[in-house]
Amino acid sequence: MKAKVDQDTCIGCGLCVQICPEVFRMDGDKAEVIVAIVPKEVEDACKNAEDECPVTAITIEE
């Protein structure tokens, strides 16, 4: 599973970082993905971050 953040859509709310810091971090005023492959043990949290993103900037690829 891979996660992506659309930098043009991201509003920098930081919610994804709060939900899944193992995958996301803030880079200035935008979120970014910090792992190439989402670790199995945080897949649910990563999917939750995708669901909770207020502007749907996160996409998950299986």
CHARMM-style PDB file with segment names, atoms N, HN, CA, C and O in Angstrom:
ATOM      1  N   MET     1       0.835  -1.169   0.000  1.00  0.00      PROA
ATOM      2  CA  MET     1       0.000   0.000   0.000  1.00  0.00      PROA
ATOM      3  C   MET     1       0.889   1.244   0.000  1.00  0.00      PROA
ATOM      4  O   MET     1       1.888   1.315   0.716  1.00  0.00      PROA
ATOM      5  N   LYS     2       0.502   2.218  -0.819  1.00  0.00      PROA
ATOM      6  HN  LYS     2      -0.309   2.160  -1.400  1.00  0.00      PROA
ATOM      7  CA  LYS     2       1.233   3.484  -0.900  1.00  0.00      PROA
ATOM      8  C   LYS     2       0.267   4.631  -0.643  1.00  0.00      PROA
ATOM      9  O   LYS     2      -0.903   4.571  -1.022  1.00  0.00      PROA
ATOM     10  N   ALA     3       0.765   5.664  -0.001  1.00  0.00      PROA
ATOM     11  HN  ALA     3       1.715   5.712   0.308  1.00  0.00      PROA
ATOM     12  CA  ALA     3      -0.035   6.854   0.256  1.00  0.00      PROA
ATOM     13  C   ALA     3       0.550   8.017  -0.538  1.00  0.00      PROA
ATOM     14  O   ALA     3       1.758   8.098  -0.759  1.00  0.00      PROA
ATOM     15  N   LYS     4      -0.340   8.919  -0.961  1.00  0.00      PROA
ATOM     16  HN  LYS     4      -1.322   8.854  -0.782  1.00  0.00      PROA
ATOM     17  CA  LYS     4       0.090  10.120  -1.675  1.00  0.00      PROA
ATOM     18  C   LYS     4      -0.688  11.317  -1.133  1.00  0.00      PROA
ATOM     19  O   LYS     4      -1.857  11.202  -0.765  1.00  0.00      PROA
ATOM     20  N   VAL     5      -0.018  12.465  -1.091  1.00  0.00      PROA
ATOM     21  HN  VAL     5       0.931  12.559  -1.390  1.00  0.00      PROA
ATOM     22  CA  VAL     5      -0.679  13.709  -0.712  1.00  0.00      PROA
ATOM     23  C   VAL     5      -0.613  14.641  -1.915  1.00  0.00      PROA
ATOM     24  O   VAL     5       0.467  14.917  -2.438  1.00  0.00      PROA
ATOM     25  N   ASP     6      -1.766  15.122  -2.346  1.00  0.00      PROA
ATOM     26  HN  ASP     6      -2.643  14.898  -1.920  1.00  0.00      PROA
ATOM     27  CA  ASP     6      -1.833  16.091  -3.432  1.00  0.00      PROA
ATOM     28  C   ASP     6      -1.475  17.457  -2.857  1.00  0.00      PROA
ATOM     29  O   ASP     6      -2.261  18.065  -2.131  1.00  0.00      PROA
ATOM     30  N   GLN     7      -0.287  17.924  -3.191  1.00  0.00      PROA
ATOM     31  HN  GLN     7       0.351  17.429  -3.781  1.00  0.00      PROA
ATOM     32  CA  GLN     7       0.218  19.188  -2.649  1.00  0.00      PROA
ATOM     33  C   GLN     7      -0.633  20.389  -3.060  1.00  0.00      PROA
ATOM     34  O   GLN     7      -0.696  21.380  -2.332  1.00  0.00      PROA
ATOM     35  N   ASP     8      -1.277  20.309  -4.203  1.00  0.00      PROA
ATOM     36  HN  ASP     8      -1.226  19.504  -4.794  1.00  0.00      PROA
ATOM     37  CA  ASP     8      -2.119  21.418  -4.664  1.00  0.00      PROA
ATOM     38  C   ASP     8      -3.428  21.495  -3.880  1.00  0.00      PROA
ATOM     39  O   ASP     8      -4.027  22.565  -3.764  1.00  0.00      PROA
ATOM     40  N   THR     9      -3.868  20.358  -3.344  1.00  0.00      PROA
ATOM     41  HN  THR     9      -3.382  19.490  -3.438  1.00  0.00      PROA
ATOM     42  CA  THR     9      -5.131  20.299  -2.607  1.00  0.00      PROA
ATOM     43  C   THR     9      -4.940  20.470  -1.105  1.00  0.00      PROA
ATOM     44  O   THR     9      -5.804  21.031  -0.431  1.00  0.00      PROA
ATOM     45  N   CYS    10      -3.827  19.995  -0.579  1.00  0.00      PROA
ATOM     46  HN  CYS    10      -3.125  19.539  -1.126  1.00  0.00      PROA
ATOM     47  CA  CYS    10      -3.562  20.019   0.860  1.00  0.00      PROA
ATOM     48  C   CYS    10      -3.664  21.439   1.419  1.00  0.00      PROA
ATOM     49  O   CYS    10      -3.117  22.385   0.851  1.00  0.00      PROA
ATOM     50  N   ILE    11      -4.381  21.571   2.551  1.00  0.00      PROA
ATOM     51  HN  ILE    11      -4.825  20.803   3.012  1.00  0.00      PROA
ATOM     52  CA  ILE    11      -4.517  22.876   3.202  1.00  0.00      PROA
ATOM     53  C   ILE    11      -3.649  22.973   4.457  1.00  0.00      PROA
ATOM     54  O   ILE    11      -3.671  23.987   5.154  1.00  0.00      PROA
ATOM     55  N   GLY    12      -2.892  21.926   4.739  1.00  0.00      PROA
ATOM     56  HN  GLY    12      -2.874  21.102   4.173  1.00  0.00      PROA
ATOM     57  CA  GLY    12      -1.957  21.961   5.860  1.00  0.00      PROA
ATOM     58  C   GLY    12      -2.602  21.909   7.230  1.00  0.00      PROA
ATOM     59  O   GLY    12      -2.069  22.478   8.183  1.00  0.00      PROA
ATOM     60  N   CYS    13      -3.736  21.241   7.350  1.00  0.00      PROA
ATOM     61  HN  CYS    13      -4.170  20.779   6.576  1.00  0.00      PROA
ATOM     62  CA  CYS    13      -4.430  21.178   8.642  1.00  0.00      PROA
ATOM     63  C   CYS    13      -3.699  20.289   9.645  1.00  0.00      PROA
ATOM     64  O   CYS    13      -3.848  20.470  10.854  1.00  0.00      PROA
ATOM     65  N   GLY    14      -2.909  19.326   9.154  1.00  0.00      PROA
ATOM     66  HN  GLY    14      -2.789  19.178   8.172  1.00  0.00      PROA
ATOM     67  CA  GLY    14      -2.138  18.452  10.030  1.00  0.00      PROA
ATOM     68  C   GLY    14      -2.897  17.275  10.608  1.00  0.00      PROA
ATOM     69  O   GLY    14      -2.350  16.522  11.414  1.00  0.00      PROA
ATOM     70  N   LEU    15      -4.144  17.103  10.213  1.00  0.00      PROA
ATOM     71  HN  LEU    15      -4.589  17.714   9.558  1.00  0.00      PROA
ATOM     72  CA  LEU    15      -4.944  16.010  10.752  1.00  0.00      PROA
ATOM     73  C   LEU    15      -4.333  14.647  10.426  1.00  0.00      PROA
ATOM     74  O   LEU    15      -4.332  13.755  11.274  1.00  0.00      PROA
ATOM     75  N   CYS    16      -3.824  14.480   9.229  1.00  0.00      PROA
ATOM     76  HN  CYS    16      -3.825  15.205   8.540  1.00  0.00      PROA
ATOM     77  CA  CYS    16      -3.217  13.204   8.841  1.00  0.00      PROA
ATOM     78  C   CYS    16      -2.005  12.877   9.714  1.00  0.00      PROA
ATOM     79  O   CYS    16      -1.773  11.716  10.053  1.00  0.00      PROA
ATOM     80  N   VAL    17      -1.243  13.893  10.072  1.00  0.00      PROA
ATOM     81  HN  VAL    17      -1.431  14.836   9.797  1.00  0.00      PROA
ATOM     82  CA  VAL    17      -0.073  13.691  10.930  1.00  0.00      PROA
ATOM     83  C   VAL    17      -0.515  13.259  12.323  1.00  0.00      PROA
ATOM     84  O   VAL    17       0.125  12.407  12.940  1.00  0.00      PROA
ATOM     85  N   GLN    18      -1.593  13.836  12.818  1.00  0.00      PROA
ATOM     86  HN  GLN    18      -2.113  14.528  12.317  1.00  0.00      PROA
ATOM     87  CA  GLN    18      -2.122  13.450  14.130  1.00  0.00      PROA
ATOM     88  C   GLN    18      -2.624  12.013  14.110  1.00  0.00      PROA
ATOM     89  O   GLN    18      -2.438  11.275  15.078  1.00  0.00      PROA
ATOM     90  N   ILE    19      -3.259  11.613  13.011  1.00  0.00      PROA
ATOM     91  HN  ILE    19      -3.410  12.212  12.225  1.00  0.00      PROA
ATOM     92  CA  ILE    19      -3.840  10.273  12.908  1.00  0.00      PROA
ATOM     93  C   ILE    19      -2.779   9.212  12.634  1.00  0.00      PROA
ATOM     94  O   ILE    19      -2.831   8.120  13.200  1.00  0.00      PROA
ATOM     95  N   CYS    20      -1.823   9.526  11.773  1.00  0.00      PROA
ATOM     96  HN  CYS    20      -1.780  10.413  11.313  1.00  0.00      PROA
ATOM     97  CA  CYS    20      -0.840   8.522  11.348  1.00  0.00      PROA
ATOM     98  C   CYS    20       0.551   9.147  11.147  1.00  0.00      PROA
ATOM     99  O   CYS    20       0.995   9.319  10.012  1.00  0.00      PROA
ATOM    100  N   PRO    21       1.236   9.487  12.248  1.00  0.00      PROA
ATOM    101  CA  PRO    21       2.561  10.116  12.138  1.00  0.00      PROA
ATOM    102  C   PRO    21       3.636   9.188  11.569  1.00  0.00      PROA
ATOM    103  O   PRO    21       4.715   9.642  11.187  1.00  0.00      PROA
ATOM    104  N   GLU    22       3.337   7.888  11.515  1.00  0.00      PROA
ATOM    105  HN  GLU    22       2.461   7.520  11.825  1.00  0.00      PROA
ATOM    106  CA  GLU    22       4.295   6.942  10.930  1.00  0.00      PROA
ATOM    107  C   GLU    22       4.381   7.093   9.418  1.00  0.00      PROA
ATOM    108  O   GLU    22       5.347   6.639   8.806  1.00  0.00      PROA
ATOM    109  N   VAL    23       3.374   7.730   8.806  1.00  0.00      PROA
ATOM    110  HN  VAL    23       2.589   8.099   9.304  1.00  0.00      PROA
ATOM    111  CA  VAL    23       3.316   7.859   7.349  1.00  0.00      PROA
ATOM    112  C   VAL    23       3.384   9.317   6.890  1.00  0.00      PROA
ATOM    113  O   VAL    23       3.948   9.613   5.837  1.00  0.00      PROA
ATOM    114  N   PHE    24       2.810  10.223   7.678  1.00  0.00      PROA
ATOM    115  HN  PHE    24       2.352   9.982   8.534  1.00  0.00      PROA
ATOM    116  CA  PHE    24       2.724  11.619   7.266  1.00  0.00      PROA
ATOM    117  C   PHE    24       3.494  12.541   8.204  1.00  0.00      PROA
ATOM    118  O   PHE    24       3.633  12.260   9.394  1.00  0.00      PROA
ATOM    119  N   ARG    25       3.993  13.649   7.650  1.00  0.00      PROA
ATOM    120  HN  ARG    25       3.880  13.877   6.683  1.00  0.00      PROA
ATOM    121  CA  ARG    25       4.580  14.720   8.448  1.00  0.00      PROA
ATOM    122  C   ARG    25       4.310  16.037   7.731  1.00  0.00      PROA
ATOM    123  O   ARG    25       3.986  16.067   6.544  1.00  0.00      PROA
ATOM    124  N   MET    26       4.448  17.098   8.469  1.00  0.00      PROA
ATOM    125  HN  MET    26       4.711  17.074   9.434  1.00  0.00      PROA
ATOM    126  CA  MET    26       4.279  18.417   7.878  1.00  0.00      PROA
ATOM    127  C   MET    26       5.615  18.876   7.319  1.00  0.00      PROA
ATOM    128  O   MET    26       6.656  18.723   7.957  1.00  0.00      PROA
ATOM    129  N   ASP    27       5.570  19.440   6.122  1.00  0.00      PROA
ATOM    130  HN  ASP    27       4.724  19.564   5.603  1.00  0.00      PROA
ATOM    131  CA  ASP    27       6.747  20.038   5.489  1.00  0.00      PROA
ATOM    132  C   ASP    27       6.356  21.481   5.189  1.00  0.00      PROA
ATOM    133  O   ASP    27       5.779  21.779   4.144  1.00  0.00      PROA
ATOM    134  N   GLY    28       6.676  22.359   6.112  1.00  0.00      PROA
ATOM    135  HN  GLY    28       7.145  22.117   6.961  1.00  0.00      PROA
ATOM    136  CA  GLY    28       6.199  23.731   5.985  1.00  0.00      PROA
ATOM    137  C   GLY    28       4.704  23.764   6.229  1.00  0.00      PROA
ATOM    138  O   GLY    28       4.235  23.376   7.299  1.00  0.00      PROA
ATOM    139  N   ASP    29       3.959  24.225   5.242  1.00  0.00      PROA
ATOM    140  HN  ASP    29       4.340  24.541   4.373  1.00  0.00      PROA
ATOM    141  CA  ASP    29       2.505  24.333   5.411  1.00  0.00      PROA
ATOM    142  C   ASP    29       1.740  23.265   4.650  1.00  0.00      PROA
ATOM    143  O   ASP    29       0.540  23.410   4.418  1.00  0.00      PROA
ATOM    144  N   LYS    30       2.419  22.195   4.259  1.00  0.00      PROA
ATOM    145  HN  LYS    30       3.394  22.078   4.448  1.00  0.00      PROA
ATOM    146  CA  LYS    30       1.773  21.078   3.550  1.00  0.00      PROA
ATOM    147  C   LYS    30       2.205  19.759   4.173  1.00  0.00      PROA
ATOM    148  O   LYS    30       3.306  19.640   4.712  1.00  0.00      PROA
ATOM    149  N   ALA    31       1.324  18.777   4.091  1.00  0.00      PROA
ATOM    150  HN  ALA    31       0.430  18.874   3.653  1.00  0.00      PROA
ATOM    151  CA  ALA    31       1.659  17.428   4.552  1.00  0.00      PROA
ATOM    152  C   ALA    31       2.422  16.698   3.464  1.00  0.00      PROA
ATOM    153  O   ALA    31       2.270  16.984   2.276  1.00  0.00      PROA
ATOM    154  N   GLU    32       3.243  15.751   3.888  1.00  0.00      PROA
ATOM    155  HN  GLU    32       3.367  15.518   4.853  1.00  0.00      PROA
ATOM    156  CA  GLU    32       3.943  14.901   2.930  1.00  0.00      PROA
ATOM    157  C   GLU    32       4.023  13.490   3.477  1.00  0.00      PROA
ATOM    158  O   GLU    32       3.906  13.263   4.681  1.00  0.00      PROA
ATOM    159  N   VAL    33       4.223  12.552   2.574  1.00  0.00      PROA
ATOM    160  HN  VAL    33       4.318  12.736   1.596  1.00  0.00      PROA
ATOM    161  CA  VAL    33       4.384  11.142   2.925  1.00  0.00      PROA
ATOM    162  C   VAL    33       5.858  10.893   3.185  1.00  0.00      PROA
ATOM    163  O   VAL    33       6.713  11.334   2.417  1.00  0.00      PROA
ATOM    164  N   ILE    34       6.155  10.184   4.271  1.00  0.00      PROA
ATOM    165  HN  ILE    34       5.460   9.826   4.895  1.00  0.00      PROA
ATOM    166  CA  ILE    34       7.550   9.969   4.645  1.00  0.00      PROA
ATOM    167  C   ILE    34       8.017   8.531   4.478  1.00  0.00      PROA
ATOM    168  O   ILE    34       9.157   8.210   4.813  1.00  0.00      PROA
ATOM    169  N   VAL    35       7.146   7.652   3.961  1.00  0.00      PROA
ATOM    170  HN  VAL    35       6.219   7.912   3.689  1.00  0.00      PROA
ATOM    171  CA  VAL    35       7.534   6.260   3.713  1.00  0.00      PROA
ATOM    172  C   VAL    35       7.115   5.861   2.297  1.00  0.00      PROA
ATOM    173  O   VAL    35       6.083   6.310   1.798  1.00  0.00      PROA
ATOM    174  N   ALA    36       7.913   5.023   1.663  1.00  0.00      PROA
ATOM    175  HN  ALA    36       8.751   4.658   2.068  1.00  0.00      PROA
ATOM    176  CA  ALA    36       7.577   4.563   0.313  1.00  0.00      PROA
ATOM    177  C   ALA    36       6.407   3.577   0.352  1.00  0.00      PROA
ATOM    178  O   ALA    36       5.502   3.643  -0.479  1.00  0.00      PROA
ATOM    179  N   ILE    37       6.435   2.675   1.313  1.00  0.00      PROA
ATOM    180  HN  ILE    37       7.171   2.621   1.989  1.00  0.00      PROA
ATOM    181  CA  ILE    37       5.388   1.671   1.496  1.00  0.00      PROA
ATOM    182  C   ILE    37       4.843   1.809   2.915  1.00  0.00      PROA
ATOM    183  O   ILE    37       5.604   1.866   3.880  1.00  0.00      PROA
ATOM    184  N   VAL    38       3.522   1.861   3.029  1.00  0.00      PROA
ATOM    185  HN  VAL    38       2.903   1.814   2.245  1.00  0.00      PROA
ATOM    186  CA  VAL    38       2.880   1.984   4.341  1.00  0.00      PROA
ATOM    187  C   VAL    38       3.080   0.678   5.108  1.00  0.00      PROA
ATOM    188  O   VAL    38       2.722  -0.389   4.610  1.00  0.00      PROA
ATOM    189  N   PRO    39       3.654   0.749   6.326  1.00  0.00      PROA
ATOM    190  CA  PRO    39       3.828  -0.472   7.122  1.00  0.00      PROA
ATOM    191  C   PRO    39       2.479  -1.121   7.444  1.00  0.00      PROA
ATOM    192  O   PRO    39       1.496  -0.428   7.708  1.00  0.00      PROA
ATOM    193  N   LYS    40       2.443  -2.437   7.420  1.00  0.00      PROA
ATOM    194  HN  LYS    40       3.241  -2.999   7.205  1.00  0.00      PROA
ATOM    195  CA  LYS    40       1.201  -3.191   7.657  1.00  0.00      PROA
ATOM    196  C   LYS    40       0.494  -2.758   8.945  1.00  0.00      PROA
ATOM    197  O   LYS    40      -0.730  -2.636   8.982  1.00  0.00      PROA
ATOM    198  N   GLU    41       1.281  -2.530   9.993  1.00  0.00      PROA
ATOM    199  HN  GLU    41       2.276  -2.629   9.963  1.00  0.00      PROA
ATOM    200  CA  GLU    41       0.683  -2.248  11.304  1.00  0.00      PROA
ATOM    201  C   GLU    41      -0.012  -0.879  11.385  1.00  0.00      PROA
ATOM    202  O   GLU    41      -0.742  -0.619  12.342  1.00  0.00      PROA
ATOM    203  N   VAL    42       0.203  -0.011  10.404  1.00  0.00      PROA
ATOM    204  HN  VAL    42       0.795  -0.222   9.627  1.00  0.00      PROA
ATOM    205  CA  VAL    42      -0.468   1.303  10.419  1.00  0.00      PROA
ATOM    206  C   VAL    42      -1.382   1.508   9.205  1.00  0.00      PROA
ATOM    207  O   VAL    42      -1.821   2.627   8.941  1.00  0.00      PROA
ATOM    208  N   GLU    43      -1.664   0.444   8.478  1.00  0.00      PROA
ATOM    209  HN  GLU    43      -1.307  -0.465   8.692  1.00  0.00      PROA
ATOM    210  CA  GLU    43      -2.534   0.572   7.300  1.00  0.00      PROA
ATOM    211  C   GLU    43      -3.908   1.123   7.654  1.00  0.00      PROA
ATOM    212  O   GLU    43      -4.436   1.967   6.930  1.00  0.00      PROA
ATOM    213  N   ASP    44      -4.499   0.659   8.761  1.00  0.00      PROA
ATOM    214  HN  ASP    44      -4.070  -0.027   9.349  1.00  0.00      PROA
ATOM    215  CA  ASP    44      -5.820   1.145   9.156  1.00  0.00      PROA
ATOM    216  C   ASP    44      -5.786   2.625   9.493  1.00  0.00      PROA
ATOM    217  O   ASP    44      -6.687   3.371   9.108  1.00  0.00      PROA
ATOM    218  N   ALA    45      -4.753   3.057  10.208  1.00  0.00      PROA
ATOM    219  HN  ALA    45      -4.021   2.451  10.521  1.00  0.00      PROA
ATOM    220  CA  ALA    45      -4.617   4.473  10.561  1.00  0.00      PROA
ATOM    221  C   ALA    45      -4.414   5.312   9.307  1.00  0.00      PROA
ATOM    222  O   ALA    45      -4.938   6.422   9.213  1.00  0.00      PROA
ATOM    223  N   CYS    46      -3.668   4.800   8.354  1.00  0.00      PROA
ATOM    224  HN  CYS    46      -3.242   3.898   8.431  1.00  0.00      PROA
ATOM    225  CA  CYS    46      -3.426   5.514   7.106  1.00  0.00      PROA
ATOM    226  C   CYS    46      -4.737   5.680   6.331  1.00  0.00      PROA
ATOM    227  O   CYS    46      -5.019   6.754   5.800  1.00  0.00      PROA
ATOM    228  N   LYS    47      -5.525   4.622   6.271  1.00  0.00      PROA
ATOM    229  HN  LYS    47      -5.296   3.749   6.702  1.00  0.00      PROA
ATOM    230  CA  LYS    47      -6.827   4.700   5.603  1.00  0.00      PROA
ATOM    231  C   LYS    47      -7.750   5.683   6.325  1.00  0.00      PROA
ATOM    232  O   LYS    47      -8.520   6.404   5.690  1.00  0.00      PROA
ATOM    233  N   ASN    48      -7.666   5.705   7.639  1.00  0.00      PROA
ATOM    234  HN  ASN    48      -7.041   5.120   8.155  1.00  0.00      PROA
ATOM    235  CA  ASN    48      -8.457   6.645   8.425  1.00  0.00      PROA
ATOM    236  C   ASN    48      -8.043   8.090   8.107  1.00  0.00      PROA
ATOM    237  O   ASN    48      -8.894   8.972   8.000  1.00  0.00      PROA
ATOM    238  N   ALA    49      -6.747   8.322   7.960  1.00  0.00      PROA
ATOM    239  HN  ALA    49      -6.055   7.605   8.048  1.00  0.00      PROA
ATOM    240  CA  ALA    49      -6.265   9.656   7.593  1.00  0.00      PROA
ATOM    241  C   ALA    49      -6.822  10.061   6.232  1.00  0.00      PROA
ATOM    242  O   ALA    49      -7.207  11.213   6.033  1.00  0.00      PROA
ATOM    243  N   GLU    50      -6.864   9.117   5.297  1.00  0.00      PROA
ATOM    244  HN  GLU    50      -6.551   8.181   5.458  1.00  0.00      PROA
ATOM    245  CA  GLU    50      -7.443   9.398   3.978  1.00  0.00      PROA
ATOM    246  C   GLU    50      -8.916   9.780   4.126  1.00  0.00      PROA
ATOM    247  O   GLU    50      -9.373  10.750   3.521  1.00  0.00      PROA
ATOM    248  N   ASP    51      -9.652   9.018   4.929  1.00  0.00      PROA
ATOM    249  HN  ASP    51      -9.280   8.231   5.421  1.00  0.00      PROA
ATOM    250  CA  ASP    51     -11.083   9.266   5.127  1.00  0.00      PROA
ATOM    251  C   ASP    51     -11.351  10.599   5.820  1.00  0.00      PROA
ATOM    252  O   ASP    51     -12.324  11.283   5.503  1.00  0.00      PROA
ATOM    253  N   GLU    52     -10.492  10.966   6.761  1.00  0.00      PROA
ATOM    254  HN  GLU    52      -9.702  10.411   7.019  1.00  0.00      PROA
ATOM    255  CA  GLU    52     -10.718  12.166   7.577  1.00  0.00      PROA
ATOM    256  C   GLU    52     -10.193  13.454   6.941  1.00  0.00      PROA
ATOM    257  O   GLU    52     -10.535  14.544   7.399  1.00  0.00      PROA
ATOM    258  N   CYS    53      -9.379  13.352   5.908  1.00  0.00      PROA
ATOM    259  HN  CYS    53      -9.101  12.466   5.536  1.00  0.00      PROA
ATOM    260  CA  CYS    53      -8.828  14.561   5.269  1.00  0.00      PROA
ATOM    261  C   CYS    53      -9.986  15.444   4.792  1.00  0.00      PROA
ATOM    262  O   CYS    53     -10.805  15.003   3.985  1.00  0.00      PROA
ATOM    263  N   PRO    54     -10.062  16.691   5.285  1.00  0.00      PROA
ATOM    264  CA  PRO    54     -11.213  17.549   4.954  1.00  0.00      PROA
ATOM    265  C   PRO    54     -11.270  17.982   3.501  1.00  0.00      PROA
ATOM    266  O   PRO    54     -12.321  18.418   3.032  1.00  0.00      PROA
ATOM    267  N   VAL    55     -10.162  17.870   2.778  1.00  0.00      PROA
ATOM    268  HN  VAL    55      -9.308  17.516   3.159  1.00  0.00      PROA
ATOM    269  CA  VAL    55     -10.162  18.297   1.367  1.00  0.00      PROA
ATOM    270  C   VAL    55      -9.805  17.144   0.423  1.00  0.00      PROA
ATOM    271  O   VAL    55      -9.490  17.372  -0.745  1.00  0.00      PROA
ATOM    272  N   THR    56      -9.854  15.921   0.923  1.00  0.00      PROA
ATOM    273  HN  THR    56     -10.110  15.736   1.872  1.00  0.00      PROA
ATOM    274  CA  THR    56      -9.536  14.707   0.159  1.00  0.00      PROA
ATOM    275  C   THR    56      -8.222  14.818  -0.628  1.00  0.00      PROA
ATOM    276  O   THR    56      -8.155  14.480  -1.810  1.00  0.00      PROA
ATOM    277  N   ALA    57      -7.195  15.297   0.056  1.00  0.00      PROA
ATOM    278  HN  ALA    57      -7.249  15.572   1.016  1.00  0.00      PROA
ATOM    279  CA  ALA    57      -5.875  15.439  -0.577  1.00  0.00      PROA
ATOM    280  C   ALA    57      -5.068  14.145  -0.530  1.00  0.00      PROA
ATOM    281  O   ALA    57      -4.042  14.033  -1.202  1.00  0.00      PROA
ATOM    282  N   ILE    58      -5.520  13.164   0.258  1.00  0.00      PROA
ATOM    283  HN  ILE    58      -6.353  13.255   0.804  1.00  0.00      PROA
ATOM    284  CA  ILE    58      -4.785  11.915   0.429  1.00  0.00      PROA
ATOM    285  C   ILE    58      -5.419  10.815  -0.404  1.00  0.00      PROA
ATOM    286  O   ILE    58      -6.637  10.636  -0.400  1.00  0.00      PROA
ATOM    287  N   THR    59      -4.578  10.083  -1.115  1.00  0.00      PROA
ATOM    288  HN  THR    59      -3.588  10.229  -1.118  1.00  0.00      PROA
ATOM    289  CA  THR    59      -5.041   8.899  -1.834  1.00  0.00      PROA
ATOM    290  C   THR    59      -4.182   7.720  -1.414  1.00  0.00      PROA
ATOM    291  O   THR    59      -2.983   7.852  -1.166  1.00  0.00      PROA
ATOM    292  N   ILE    60      -4.826   6.571  -1.343  1.00  0.00      PROA
ATOM    293  HN  ILE    60      -5.800   6.464  -1.545  1.00  0.00      PROA
ATOM    294  CA  ILE    60      -4.161   5.325  -0.976  1.00  0.00      PROA
ATOM    295  C   ILE    60      -4.239   4.390  -2.180  1.00  0.00      PROA
ATOM    296  O   ILE    60      -5.304   4.185  -2.764  1.00  0.00      PROA
ATOM    297  N   GLU    61      -3.078   3.825  -2.537  1.00  0.00      PROA
ATOM    298  HN  GLU    61      -2.213   3.991  -2.063  1.00  0.00      PROA
ATOM    299  CA  GLU    61      -3.026   2.844  -3.615  1.00  0.00      PROA
ATOM    300  C   GLU    61      -2.687   1.500  -3.011  1.00  0.00      PROA
ATOM    301  O   GLU    61      -1.702   1.368  -2.285  1.00  0.00      PROA
ATOM    302  N   GLU    62      -3.500   0.502  -3.311  1.00  0.00      PROA
ATOM    303  HN  GLU    62      -4.300   0.609  -3.902  1.00  0.00      PROA
ATOM    304  CA  GLU    62      -3.259  -0.858  -2.782  1.00  0.00      PROA
ATOM    305  C   GLU    62      -2.104  -1.506  -3.479  1.00  0.00      PROA
ATOM    306  OT1 GLU    62      -1.756  -2.646  -3.169  1.00  0.00      PROA
TER     307      GLU     62
END
